[in-house]
């Protein structure tokens, strides 16, 4: 028998590592450009390799955990993260660096998907609430890494900090080997008929495309908000970065509340409040003419988007318990595709029509998400 609390905390450690891995490359990009004399094109290539690695890991993890369980895959992924962190800390050429960036993306994609599926599997009830708590650790990792790099910038080299994170990943892998995980759900072999039927399930497809827009919404806010604030409100870059951090902080706090204080609140009510917060926050950001109003809007926007992934992944975990890994893999793959495609589209819109249309795109995504959510809730009720 496995200990649920211990397994849950192991998933939280994995999600913390994913948050760190996702943000690390962007945080040390200026240092890498100087160290390896990278051009803008070379830097852009590195940024494209990371999501490709995450996409690959997200696609492959599901069938593996359904057939073989979580232990070995999560441990191996942590070893890959260890190799990736050590590699980008000490790589001496851009060509070799690309390999290590892919390893971080691939290992992170596996860990992200596996930890979400794992928490859904061990949660007999309140799957969405437990997944919200898991999501808090992603936010802590994503916020904490730039903070640590900034505080230690003049004391410790970035190579030492990144290498230390690699050792943390290796220790996590050893920890995963030492504890018990839930047994494989399909140890006798994956039923291919059920797997193909699963990806044709209308509810799963609807949830996957809800996450397509949820993921891309979060992506355009993370990637384009600083440019929007600098160009539209003439806010200095340092203040724009702080404002973006307030978006992540709002998401962390709301996920913590969903996982604790609001555990007994019906999902329907949480979704209504979430979409209300999203629409109100976008209006504040669009019409706000002061820095503090924009920060308030971004905090509310983070809070509004906080419930999307945990709640929808909770639905998947409940509906497809026997093949949860494969179902999560499919949904997260579609979600990451949305992040990449809509971010590219936002770049085209920004270049041709102006960055002011960031909020227009966000409003459009909100409307689509509300429609999809209504259809999903009706399908689940029936």
C-alpha positions in Angstrom: 0.0 0.0 0.0 1.1 3.5 -0.7 0.7 6.6 1.6 -1.5 9.2 -0.1 -0.1 12.1 1.8 3.5 11.1 0.9 2.6 10.6 -2.7 0.8 13.9 -2.9 3.9 15.7 -1.5 6.1 13.9 -4.0 3.8 15.3 -6.8 4.1 18.8 -5.3 7.9 18.5 -5.5 7.7 17.4 -9.1 5.4 20.4 -9.9 7.8 22.8 -8.2 10.6 21.5 -10.4 8.4 22.0 -13.5 7.7 25.6 -12.5 11.4 26.2 -12.0 12.3 24.5 -15.3 9.7 26.4 -17.3 11.0 29.9 -16.2 14.7 29.2 -15.9 15.7 29.7 -19.5 14.0 33.0 -19.8 15.5 34.1 -16.5 19.1 33.4 -17.5 18.8 34.2 -21.2 20.8 37.5 -20.9 23.6 35.7 -19.1 23.7 32.9 -21.7 23.7 35.4 -24.6 26.8 37.1 -23.1 28.6 33.8 -22.1 28.1 32.0 -25.4 27.8 35.1 -27.7 24.4 34.1 -28.9 22.6 36.1 -31.6 18.9 37.0 -31.4 18.2 34.2 -33.8 20.1 31.6 -31.7 18.3 32.8 -28.6 14.9 32.5 -30.3 15.8 28.9 -31.4 16.4 28.0 -27.7 13.0 29.4 -26.7 11.3 27.3 -29.4 13.1 24.1 -28.3 11.8 24.2 -24.8 8.0 24.1 -25.6 8.7 21.4 -28.2 10.3 19.3 -25.5 7.4 19.9 -23.1 5.0 19.0 -25.9 6.8 15.7 -26.6 6.9 14.8 -22.9 3.2 15.6 -22.5 2.2 13.4 -25.4 4.3 10.4 -24.2 3.8 10.2 -20.5 0.1 9.1 -20.4 0.3 5.7 -22.0 3.5 4.9 -20.1 2.0 5.7 -16.6 -1.2 3.8 -17.4 0.9 0.6 -18.3 3.9 0.9 -16.1 3.0 3.2 -13.2 4.5 6.5 -12.0 7.6 5.6 -10.1 10.2 4.8 -12.8 9.0 7.4 -15.3 9.0 10.3 -12.7 12.4 9.2 -11.4 13.9 9.0 -14.9 12.4 12.4 -15.8 14.1 13.9 -12.7 17.4 12.5 -13.9 16.8 14.2 -17.3 16.0 17.4 -15.5 19.2 17.1 -13.5 21.2 16.5 -16.8 19.4 19.5 -18.4 20.1 21.9 -15.5 23.7 20.9 -15.2 24.1 21.1 -19.0 22.8 24.7 -19.4 24.9 25.7 -16.4 28.2 24.5 -17.9 27.6 24.1 -21.7 30.3 25.8 -23.7 28.5 25.9 -27.1 25.1 26.8 -28.4 24.7 23.4 -30.2 25.2 21.4 -27.1 23.0 23.8 -25.1 20.0 22.9 -27.4 20.2 19.3 -26.3 20.0 20.2 -22.6 17.2 22.7 -23.2 15.2 19.9 -24.8 15.9 17.6 -21.9 14.5 20.2 -19.5 11.4 20.6 -21.7 10.9 16.8 -22.1 11.5 16.0 -18.4 9.3 18.9 -17.4 6.5 17.9 -19.7 6.5 14.4 -18.3 6.6 15.6 -14.7 3.8 18.2 -15.3 1.5 15.6 -16.8 2.4 12.8 -14.5 2.0 14.8 -11.3 -1.5 16.1 -12.4 -2.6 12.6 -13.3 -1.1 11.2 -10.1 -3.0 13.6 -7.8 -6.2 12.9 -9.7 -5.7 9.2 -9.2 -5.1 9.3 -5.5 -8.0 11.8 -4.8 -11.2 9.9 -4.1 -13.1 13.2 -4.0 -12.3 16.9 -4.4 -10.0 16.2 -7.3 -10.2 19.9 -8.5 -9.3 21.2 -5.0 -6.3 18.9 -4.7 -5.1 19.8 -8.2 -5.4 23.4 -7.3 -3.1 22.9 -4.3 -0.7 21.1 -6.7 -0.8 24.1 -9.0 0.3 26.4 -6.1 3.7 24.7 -6.2 4.1 25.4 -10.0 3.5 29.1 -9.2 6.0 29.0 -6.3 8.7 27.6 -8.6 7.9 30.0 -11.4 8.0 33.0 -9.1 10.8 31.8 -6.9 13.5 31.2 -9.5 13.7 34.7 -10.9 13.6 36.0 -7.3 16.5 33.8 -6.2 18.5 34.7 -9.3 17.9 38.4 -8.6 18.8 38.3 -4.9 22.0 36.3 -5.5 23.0 38.0 -8.7 26.1 39.8 -7.3 27.0 37.0 -4.9 26.8 33.7 -6.7 27.2 33.0 -10.4 24.1 31.8 -12.3 25.9 28.6 -13.2 26.2 27.6 -9.5 22.5 28.4 -8.9 21.3 26.4 -11.9 23.6 23.5 -11.0 22.2 23.5 -7.5 18.7 23.2 -8.9 19.9 20.3 -10.9 21.0 18.6 -7.7 17.5 19.2 -6.3 16.0 17.4 -9.3 18.4 14.5 -8.7 17.4 14.3 -5.0 13.8 14.3 -6.0 14.4 11.4 -8.4 16.0 9.4 -5.6 13.1 10.2 -3.4 10.6 8.9 -6.0 12.5 5.6 -6.2 12.3 5.1 -2.4 8.6 5.6 -1.9 5.6 3.6 -3.1 3.3 4.8 -5.8 -0.2 3.6 -7.0 0.1 0.4 -9.1 -0.3 0.6 -12.9 -3.9 0.8 -14.0 -3.3 -1.2 -17.2 -0.5 -3.6 -16.2 -1.8 -6.3 -18.6 -1.4 -4.0 -21.5 -3.2 -0.9 -22.8 -6.6 -1.7 -24.4 -6.2 0.0 -27.8 -9.9 -0.1 -28.5 -10.6 1.9 -25.3 -7.7 4.3 -26.0 -9.0 5.1 -29.5 -12.5 5.5 -28.2 -11.2 7.8 -25.4 -9.8 10.4 -27.9 -13.2 10.3 -29.7 -15.1 11.1 -26.5 -16.9 14.4 -27.0 -16.5 15.5 -23.4 -12.8 14.9 -23.5 -12.5 16.8 -26.8 -14.5 19.7 -25.4 -12.3 19.9 -22.2 -9.1 19.6 -24.3 -10.2 22.6 -26.4 -11.2 24.5 -23.3 -7.6 24.0 -22.1 -6.4 24.9 -25.6 -7.7 28.4 -24.9 -7.0 28.4 -21.2 -3.3 27.6 -21.8 -3.0 30.1 -24.6 -4.7 32.8 -22.5 -2.2 32.3 -19.7 0.6 32.2 -22.3 -0.3 35.6 -24.0 -0.6 37.3 -20.6 2.8 35.9 -19.5 4.6 36.7 -22.7 3.0 40.0 -23.9 1.8 41.9 -20.8 5.2 43.6 -20.2 5.3 44.8 -23.8 1.7 46.0 -23.5 2.3 48.0 -20.4 5.5 49.6 -21.6 4.0 50.6 -25.0 0.4 51.5 -23.9 1.0 53.1 -20.5 4.7 54.0 -20.7 5.4 52.0 -17.6 9.2 51.3 -17.0 10.3 47.7 -17.7 11.1 46.9 -14.0 7.6 48.0 -12.9 6.0 46.1 -15.8 7.8 42.9 -14.7 6.5 43.5 -11.1 3.0 43.9 -12.5 3.3 40.6 -14.3 4.4 38.9 -11.1 1.2 40.2 -9.5 -0.7 38.1 -12.1 1.1 35.0 -11.0 0.6 35.9 -7.3 -3.1 36.3 -7.9 -3.2 32.8 -9.5 -1.3 31.2 -6.6 -3.5 32.7 -3.9 -6.7 31.7 -5.6 -5.5 28.1 -6.2 -4.6 28.0 -2.5 -8.1 29.2 -1.6 -9.8 26.7 -4.0 -7.7 23.9 -2.4 -8.5 24.9 1.2 -11.2 27.4 2.1 -13.4 26.8 -1.0 -13.1 23.0 -1.1 -16.8 22.5 -0.4 -18.0 25.2 -2.8 -19.7 23.7 -5.9 -17.6 23.7 -9.0 -20.3 25.6 -10.9 -20.1 28.5 -8.5 -16.3 28.6 -8.7 -16.5 28.8 -12.5 -19.1 31.6 -12.4 -16.9 33.6 -10.1 -13.8 32.8 -12.1 -15.3 34.1 -15.4 -16.7 37.1 -13.7 -13.3 38.0 -12.4 -11.7 37.5 -15.8 -14.2 39.9 -17.5 -13.9 42.5 -14.8 -10.1 42.3 -14.8 -9.9 42.7 -18.5 -12.1 45.8 -18.4 -9.9 47.3 -15.6 -6.7 46.6 -17.6 -8.2 48.0 -20.8 -9.6 51.2 -19.2 -7.2 51.7 -16.3 -5.0 54.7 -16.7 -2.8 54.1 -13.6 -0.2 51.6 -12.6 -2.0 50.5 -9.5 -5.3 49.9 -11.3 -3.4 47.7 -13.8 -1.9 45.7 -10.9 -5.3 45.2 -9.4 -6.6 44.0 -12.8 -3.7 41.6 -13.2 -4.2 40.1 -9.7 -7.9 39.6 -10.4 -7.1 38.1 -13.8 -4.7 35.6 -12.2 -7.4 34.7 -9.7 -9.9 34.3 -12.4 -7.7 32.0 -14.5 -6.6 29.9 -11.5 -9.4 27.4 -11.5 -9.4 26.5 -15.2 -6.8 23.7 -15.3 -7.4 22.1 -11.9 -11.2 21.9 -12.4 -11.1 20.6 -16.0 -8.3 18.1 -15.2 -10.4 17.0 -12.2 -13.3 16.3 -14.6 -11.0 14.2 -16.8 -9.6 12.3 -13.8 -13.1 11.4 -12.6 -14.5 10.5 -16.0 -11.5 8.4 -17.3 -10.2 6.8 -14.1 -9.0 3.7 -15.9 -7.0 5.5 -18.5 -6.4 8.8 -16.7 -2.8 9.1 -17.9 -3.7 8.7 -21.6 -6.6 11.1 -21.2 -4.4 13.7 -19.4 -1.8 13.3 -22.1 -4.2 14.0 -24.9 -5.7 17.1 -23.1 -2.4 18.6 -22.2 -1.0 18.0 -25.7 -3.9 20.0 -27.1 -3.5 22.7 -24.4 0.2 23.2 -25.3 -0.6 23.4 -29.0 -3.0 26.2 -28.2 -0.3 28.0 -26.2 2.1 27.8 -29.1 -0.4 28.7 -31.9 -2.2 31.6 -30.2 1.1 33.1 -29.0 2.3 33.0 -32.6 -0.9 34.6 -33.7 -0.6 37.3 -31.0 2.9 38.1 -32.5 1.4 38.5 -35.9 -1.4 40.7 -34.6 1.0 42.8 -32.5 3.3 43.4 -35.5 0.5 44.3 -38.0 -2.2 45.9 -35.8 -0.5 46.8 -32.5 0.0 45.4 -29.0 -3.1 47.2 -27.9 -5.1 44.2 -29.3 -3.7 42.0 -26.5 -6.9 42.7 -24.5 -9.1 42.2 -27.6 -7.6 38.7 -28.1 -8.0 38.0 -24.3 -11.7 39.0 -24.5 -12.2 36.8 -27.5 -10.7 33.8 -25.7 -12.8 34.5 -22.6 -16.0 34.3 -24.7 -15.0 31.0 -26.3 -14.0 29.5 -22.9 -17.4 30.5 -21.4 -19.3 28.9 -24.3 -17.2 25.7 -24.0 -17.6 25.6 -20.3 -21.4 25.8 -20.5 -21.5 22.9 -23.0 -19.1 20.8 -20.9 -21.2 21.3 -17.7 -24.4 20.3 -19.6 -22.7 17.2 -21.0 -21.4 16.2 -17.6 -24.8 16.8 -16.0 -26.4 14.5 -18.6 
